Amino acid sequence: MELRNAEFQLVTGKRADDDGQIVSEVLDASNGKRVGLVPGQQLLAWADDDALIAWRCDPERCDPGKGEFRNQLVLVSLDGKSLTPLSGFRKADLHYSGRWTPVFSRR
């Protein structure tokens, strides 16, 4: 899924495994060059022009390809230096009956 921010024309890129950490890239829409790496396996929505909401798996239990379903919503800055948890961790079971999905609206 591609997310664009209107003012700076940034788009979300693909998930990248960086030194064993799961991060996602943010790209300059005009040239496709990477402008940032943010903690998170799936970027969901722009919070504002400088931050994204993402799913982030538990860094204590998540290895690439394993443990990605124990995740939480986080607010992360484009430079990846500021991370604010927005939820607790979901149970690490894709088919858990109490599993919830966030819903976002335009700002």
N, CA, C and O atoms as a DFTB+ gen file, in Angstrom:
428 C
 N C O
     1  1       0.846      -1.168       0.000
     2  2       0.000       0.000       0.000
     3  2       0.893       1.233       0.000
     4  3       1.887       1.292       0.724
     5  1       0.543       2.180      -0.788
     6  2       1.311       3.424      -0.863
     7  2       0.554       4.524      -0.137
     8  3      -0.644       4.715      -0.350
     9  1       1.262       5.240       0.717
    10  2       0.703       6.401       1.410
    11  2       1.450       7.620       0.931
    12  3       2.680       7.614       0.883
    13  1       0.732       8.666       0.577
    14  2       1.352       9.913       0.143
    15  2       0.991      11.026       1.107
    16  3      -0.151      11.124       1.556
    17  1       1.971      11.868       1.424
    18  2       1.613      13.071       2.180
    19  2       1.580      14.213       1.186
    20  3       2.476      14.339       0.351
    21  1       0.575      15.027       1.267
    22  2       0.302      16.045       0.242
    23  2       1.382      17.118       0.143
    24  3       1.799      17.468      -0.961
    25  1       1.831      17.635       1.256
    26  2       2.736      18.784       1.229
    27  2       4.134      18.448       0.711
    28  3       4.678      19.187      -0.109
    29  1       4.709      17.366       1.168
    30  2       6.093      17.062       0.828
    31  2       6.242      16.016      -0.253
    32  3       7.359      15.741      -0.693
    33  1       5.140      15.424      -0.694
    34  2       5.163      14.403      -1.728
    35  2       6.086      13.243      -1.373
    36  3       6.961      12.847      -2.142
    37  1       5.852      12.727      -0.191
    38  2       6.556      11.534       0.242
    39  2       5.622      10.353       0.098
    40  3       4.405      10.495       0.219
    41  1       6.180       9.206      -0.155
    42  2       5.394       7.983      -0.237
    43  2       6.062       6.924       0.622
    44  3       7.269       6.959       0.860
    45  1       5.256       5.992       1.078
    46  2       5.824       4.892       1.822
    47  2       6.358       3.864       0.843
    48  3       5.789       3.640      -0.226
    49  1       7.439       3.258       1.223
    50  2       8.056       2.231       0.388
    51  2       7.803       0.858       0.971
    52  3       6.796       0.627       1.641
    53  1       8.707      -0.030       0.716
    54  2       8.539      -1.406       1.162
    55  2       9.185      -1.628       2.525
    56  3       9.957      -0.807       3.020
    57  1       8.844      -2.749       3.098
    58  2       9.472      -3.157       4.347
    59  2      10.914      -3.558       4.045
    60  3      11.200      -4.160       3.011
    61  1      11.793      -3.222       4.943
    62  2      13.205      -3.544       4.763
    63  2      13.748      -4.138       6.052
    64  3      13.401      -3.675       7.139
    65  1      14.583      -5.142       5.950
    66  2      15.228      -5.697       7.128
    67  2      16.590      -5.029       7.233
    68  3      17.459      -5.236       6.386
    69  1      16.770      -4.225       8.279
    70  2      17.975      -3.434       8.439
    71  2      18.707      -3.880       9.699
    72  3      18.253      -3.609      10.811
    73  1      19.820      -4.553       9.533
    74  2      20.597      -5.052      10.672
    75  2      19.741      -5.866      11.633
    76  3      19.862      -5.725      12.850
    77  1      18.879      -6.717      11.088
    78  2      18.042      -7.569      11.917
    79  2      16.814      -6.897      12.479
    80  3      16.028      -7.544      13.172
    81  1      16.619      -5.610      12.203
    82  2      15.432      -4.902      12.668
    83  2      14.471      -4.728      11.508
    84  3      14.882      -4.519      10.366
    85  1      13.190      -4.817      11.816
    86  2      12.184      -4.640      10.768
    87  2      11.819      -3.165      10.709
    88  3      11.316      -2.596      11.678
    89  1      12.076      -2.563       9.576
    90  2      11.811      -1.146       9.340
    91  2      11.125      -1.008       7.985
    92  3      11.122      -1.945       7.187
    93  1      10.548       0.157       7.730
    94  2       9.945       0.451       6.432
    95  2      10.518       1.760       5.928
    96  3      10.890       2.635       6.710
    97  1      10.584       1.879       4.620
    98  2      11.204       3.072       4.049
    99  2      10.175       4.116       3.662
   100  3       9.023       3.801       3.364
   101  1      10.619       5.375       3.672
   102  2       9.846       6.510       3.179
   103  2      10.644       7.067       2.007
   104  3      11.852       7.279       2.113
   105  1       9.961       7.300       0.892
   106  2      10.619       7.701      -0.348
   107  2      10.168       9.084      -0.798
   108  3       9.050       9.507      -0.503
   109  1      11.035       9.776      -1.505
   110  2      10.691      11.018      -2.190
   111  2       9.928      10.617      -3.445
   112  3      10.460       9.905      -4.296
   113  1       8.685      11.071      -3.563
   114  2       7.840      10.660      -4.692
   115  2       8.379      11.148      -6.032
   116  3       8.095      10.536      -7.062
   117  1       9.146      12.232      -6.043
   118  2       9.620      12.779      -7.317
   119  2      10.761      11.977      -7.921
   120  3      10.931      11.965      -9.140
   121  1      11.553      11.302      -7.075
   122  2      12.698      10.584      -7.644
   123  2      12.853       9.152      -7.121
   124  3      13.731       8.418      -7.576
   125  1      12.013       8.758      -6.177
   126  2      12.061       7.394      -5.665
   127  2      13.177       7.123      -4.680
   128  3      13.364       5.981      -4.258
   129  1      13.928       8.154      -4.302
   130  2      15.042       7.944      -3.379
   131  2      14.548       7.861      -1.943
   132  3      13.599       8.541      -1.552
   133  1      15.207       7.017      -1.173
   134  2      14.867       6.835       0.235
   135  2      15.234       8.087       1.020
   136  3      16.360       8.578       0.937
   137  1      14.263       8.603       1.791
   138  2      14.515       9.764       2.647
   139  2      14.449       9.390       4.120
   140  3      14.770      10.204       4.986
   141  1      14.037       8.166       4.405
   142  2      13.995       7.750       5.791
   143  2      13.662       6.292       5.962
   144  3      13.078       5.659       5.082
   145  1      14.047       5.761       7.124
   146  2      13.671       4.421       7.557
   147  2      12.964       4.577       8.890
   148  3      13.479       5.230       9.798
   149  1      11.801       3.988       9.009
   150  2      11.049       4.104      10.249
   151  2      10.781       2.717      10.824
   152  3      10.563       1.763      10.078
   153  1      10.797       2.607      12.157
   154  2      10.480       1.318      12.765
   155  2       9.035       0.952      12.454
   156  3       8.129       1.760      12.660
   157  1       8.823      -0.228      11.975
   158  2       7.463      -0.682      11.680
   159  2       7.456      -1.609      10.496
   160  3       8.205      -1.426       9.536
   161  1       6.598      -2.613      10.571
   162  2       6.522      -3.582       9.495
   163  2       5.475      -3.203       8.456
   164  3       5.521      -3.666       7.317
   165  1       4.523      -2.349       8.862
   166  2       3.476      -1.934       7.931
   167  2       3.074      -0.502       8.265
   168  3       2.605      -0.228       9.369
   169  1       3.255       0.398       7.326
   170  2       2.891       1.799       7.523
   171  2       1.431       1.964       7.119
   172  3       1.044       1.592       6.011
   173  1       0.620       2.523       8.020
   174  2      -0.827       2.525       7.821
   175  2      -1.415       3.863       7.411
   176  3      -2.283       3.910       6.539
   177  1      -0.956       4.964       8.026
   178  2      -1.585       6.260       7.778
   179  2      -0.635       7.379       8.169
   180  3       0.216       7.210       9.041
   181  1      -0.789       8.530       7.513
   182  2      -0.057       9.723       7.919
   183  2      -0.782      10.325       9.110
   184  3      -1.999      10.502       9.067
   185  1      -0.057      10.641      10.162
   186  2      -0.631      11.346      11.309
   187  2      -0.586      12.844      11.041
   188  3      -1.527      13.569      11.364
   189  1       0.498      13.298      10.456
   190  2       0.686      14.678      10.015
   191  2       1.821      14.645       8.997
   192  3       2.192      13.570       8.526
   193  1       2.374      15.796       8.653
   194  2       3.408      15.816       7.620
   195  2       4.749      15.247       8.076
   196  3       5.641      15.024       7.257
   197  1       4.891      15.012       9.374
   198  2       6.163      14.541       9.905
   199  2       6.089      13.204      10.622
   200  3       7.091      12.752      11.174
   201  1       4.932      12.563      10.628
   202  2       4.794      11.321      11.386
   203  2       3.790      10.373      10.742
   204  3       2.850      10.789      10.065
   205  1       4.020       9.100      10.975
   206  2       3.173       8.034      10.450
   207  2       2.672       7.154      11.576
   208  3       3.287       7.073      12.639
   209  1       1.542       6.490      11.334
   210  2       1.064       5.443      12.228
   211  2       1.418       4.120      11.567
   212  3       1.179       3.920      10.376
   213  1       1.985       3.228      12.352
   214  2       2.472       1.964      11.799
   215  2       2.177       0.807      12.747
   216  3       1.960       1.002      13.943
   217  1       2.173      -0.406      12.184
   218  2       2.223      -1.612      12.997
   219  2       3.691      -1.893      13.235
   220  3       4.498      -1.864      12.306
   221  1       4.028      -2.160      14.464
   222  2       5.412      -2.516      14.819
   223  2       5.356      -3.795      15.631
   224  3       4.629      -3.872      16.621
   225  1       6.114      -4.792      15.224
   226  2       6.113      -6.027      16.005
   227  2       7.006      -5.855      17.231
   228  3       7.907      -5.016      17.254
   229  1       6.737      -6.660      18.234
   230  2       7.453      -6.603      19.500
   231  2       8.942      -6.852      19.252
   232  3       9.312      -7.952      18.842
   233  1       9.808      -5.855      19.490
   234  2      11.234      -6.027      19.198
   235  2      11.879      -7.134      20.032
   236  3      12.930      -7.653      19.656
   237  1      11.265      -7.501      21.152
   238  2      11.801      -8.589      21.981
   239  2      11.500      -9.967      21.398
   240  3      12.206     -10.936      21.680
   241  1      10.445     -10.047      20.581
   242  2       9.994     -11.351      20.098
   243  2       9.903     -11.449      18.585
   244  3       9.466     -12.478      18.071
   245  1      10.288     -10.442      17.875
   246  2      10.072     -10.418      16.427
   247  2      11.391     -10.557      15.678
   248  3      12.313      -9.760      15.852
   249  1      11.455     -11.558      14.866
   250  2      12.553     -11.733      13.927
   251  2      11.918     -11.711      12.549
   252  3      10.759     -12.103      12.408
   253  1      12.640     -11.266      11.528
   254  2      12.053     -11.291      10.186
   255  2      11.485     -12.678       9.862
   256  3      12.194     -13.683       9.893
   257  1      10.181     -12.699       9.549
   258  2       9.505     -13.939       9.209
   259  2       8.957     -14.703      10.398
   260  3       8.375     -15.773      10.222
   261  1       9.129     -14.176      11.615
   262  2       8.664     -14.884      12.812
   263  2       8.219     -13.870      13.868
   264  3       8.933     -12.904      14.137
   265  1       7.063     -14.081      14.459
   266  2       6.587     -13.234      15.541
   267  2       5.945     -11.925      15.105
   268  3       5.680     -11.063      15.944
   269  1       5.691     -11.758      13.813
   270  2       5.170     -10.476      13.333
   271  2       3.722     -10.211      13.729
   272  3       3.255      -9.079      13.602
   273  1       3.001     -11.226      14.205
   274  2       1.609     -11.002      14.589
   275  2       1.474     -10.454      16.011
   276  3       0.383     -10.029      16.392
   277  1       2.539     -10.451      16.799
   278  2       2.517      -9.777      18.112
   279  2       2.972      -8.351      17.845
   280  3       4.155      -8.028      17.951
   281  1       2.011      -7.509      17.500
   282  2       2.369      -6.146      17.100
   283  2       1.505      -5.125      17.820
   284  3       0.516      -5.463      18.471
   285  1       1.906      -3.865      17.686
   286  2       1.190      -2.759      18.310
   287  2       1.186      -1.578      17.353
   288  3       2.035      -1.477      16.466
   289  1       0.213      -0.679      17.545
   290  2       0.183       0.560      16.780
   291  2       1.160       1.538      17.417
   292  3       1.214       1.672      18.640
   293  1       1.931       2.221      16.574
   294  2       2.865       3.236      17.064
   295  2       2.763       4.479      16.190
   296  3       2.393       4.408      15.018
   297  1       3.096       5.609      16.780
   298  2       3.261       6.863      16.062
   299  2       4.761       7.059      15.942
   300  3       5.466       7.092      16.951
   301  1       5.255       7.189      14.723
   302  2       6.700       7.266      14.511
   303  2       7.040       8.469      13.637
   304  3       6.359       8.742      12.648
   305  1       8.094       9.181      14.009
   306  2       8.537      10.331      13.217
   307  2       9.242       9.843      11.955
   308  3       9.730       8.714      11.906
   309  1       9.291      10.689      10.948
   310  2       9.907      10.306       9.680
   311  2      11.383       9.962       9.816
   312  3      11.902       9.147       9.053
   313  1      12.062      10.573      10.777
   314  2      13.473      10.233      10.968
   315  2      13.641       8.974      11.815
   316  3      14.761       8.498      12.001
   317  1      12.525       8.425      12.334
   318  2      12.571       7.198      13.113
   319  2      13.076       7.365      14.537
   320  3      13.204       6.382      15.266
   321  1      13.364       8.593      14.942
   322  2      13.935       8.817      16.275
   323  2      12.881       8.907      17.364
   324  3      13.171       8.633      18.528
   325  1      11.672       9.286      17.006
   326  2      10.594       9.408      17.986
   327  2       9.557       8.327      17.719
   328  3       9.028       8.222      16.613
   329  1       9.270       7.522      18.743
   330  2       8.297       6.454      18.617
   331  2       7.405       6.479      19.849
   332  3       7.891       6.400      20.977
   333  1       6.097       6.591      19.627
   334  2       5.129       6.634      20.722
   335  2       4.146       5.476      20.554
   336  3       3.438       5.421      19.549
   337  1       4.087       4.554      21.511
   338  2       3.095       3.474      21.420
   339  2       1.680       4.044      21.488
   340  3       1.400       4.908      22.320
   341  1       0.797       3.572      20.628
   342  2      -0.608       3.989      20.633
   343  2      -1.521       2.878      21.151
   344  3      -2.694       3.115      21.437
   345  1      -0.981       1.674      21.269
   346  2      -1.749       0.545      21.776
   347  2      -0.796      -0.430      22.452
   348  3       0.425      -0.306      22.355
   349  1      -1.383      -1.396      23.135
   350  2      -0.586      -2.508      23.639
   351  2      -0.344      -3.485      22.502
   352  3      -0.782      -3.255      21.375
   353  1       0.348      -4.568      22.794
   354  2       0.602      -5.576      21.772
   355  2      -0.619      -6.473      21.599
   356  3      -1.269      -6.866      22.568
   357  1      -0.913      -6.786      20.334
   358  2      -1.987      -7.739      20.055
   359  2      -1.449      -9.149      20.294
   360  3      -0.243      -9.386      20.223
   361  1      -2.351     -10.069      20.576
   362  2      -1.961     -11.467      20.749
   363  2      -1.350     -11.968      19.449
   364  3      -1.835     -11.649      18.364
   365  1      -0.293     -12.748      19.562
   366  2       0.463     -13.207      18.388
   367  2      -0.204     -14.388      17.702
   368  3       0.413     -15.437      17.516
   369  1      -1.454     -14.215      17.333
   370  2      -2.203     -15.271      16.667
   371  2      -3.119     -14.622      15.634
   372  3      -4.063     -13.918      15.991
   373  1      -2.842     -14.857      14.371
   374  2      -3.609     -14.245      13.297
   375  2      -5.097     -14.575      13.396
   376  3      -5.931     -13.764      12.993
   377  1      -5.440     -15.732      13.916
   378  2      -6.837     -16.176      13.940
   379  2      -7.482     -16.039      15.323
   380  3      -8.525     -16.644      15.572
   381  1      -6.888     -15.264      16.216
   382  2      -7.429     -15.031      17.552
   383  2      -8.755     -14.284      17.435
   384  3      -8.832     -13.270      16.742
   385  1      -9.804     -14.776      18.108
   386  2     -11.145     -14.198      17.964
   387  2     -11.237     -12.765      18.509
   388  3     -12.116     -12.012      18.089
   389  1     -10.363     -12.378      19.418
   390  2     -10.380     -11.029      19.971
   391  2      -9.507     -10.045      19.217
   392  3      -9.316      -8.916      19.669
   393  1      -8.975     -10.452      18.077
   394  2      -8.085      -9.601      17.288
   395  2      -8.873      -8.403      16.749
   396  3     -10.001      -8.563      16.284
   397  1      -8.294      -7.226      16.807
   398  2      -8.957      -6.009      16.342
   399  2      -8.167      -5.383      15.200
   400  3      -6.978      -5.650      15.021
   401  1      -8.848      -4.555      14.442
   402  2      -8.243      -3.856      13.308
   403  2      -8.519      -2.367      13.456
   404  3      -9.662      -1.974      13.689
   405  1      -7.481      -1.521      13.325
   406  2      -7.712      -0.092      13.443
   407  2      -8.465       0.471      12.238
   408  3      -8.372      -0.052      11.127
   409  1      -9.208       1.543      12.484
   410  2      -9.932       2.241      11.408
   411  2      -9.487       3.697      11.442
   412  3      -9.462       4.312      12.508
   413  1      -9.139       4.245      10.303
   414  2      -8.646       5.617      10.216
   415  2      -9.587       6.446       9.343
   416  3     -10.304       5.911       8.497
   417  1      -9.571       7.756       9.561
   418  2     -10.352       8.656       8.731
   419  2      -9.455       9.805       8.286
   420  3      -8.386      10.023       8.858
   421  1      -9.886      10.527       7.279
   422  2      -9.124      11.688       6.804
   423  2      -9.105      12.754       7.870
   424  3     -10.038      12.884       8.663
   425  1      -8.004      13.533       7.878
   426  2      -7.931      14.620       8.855
   427  2      -8.423      15.896       8.245
   428  3      -8.441      16.931       8.910
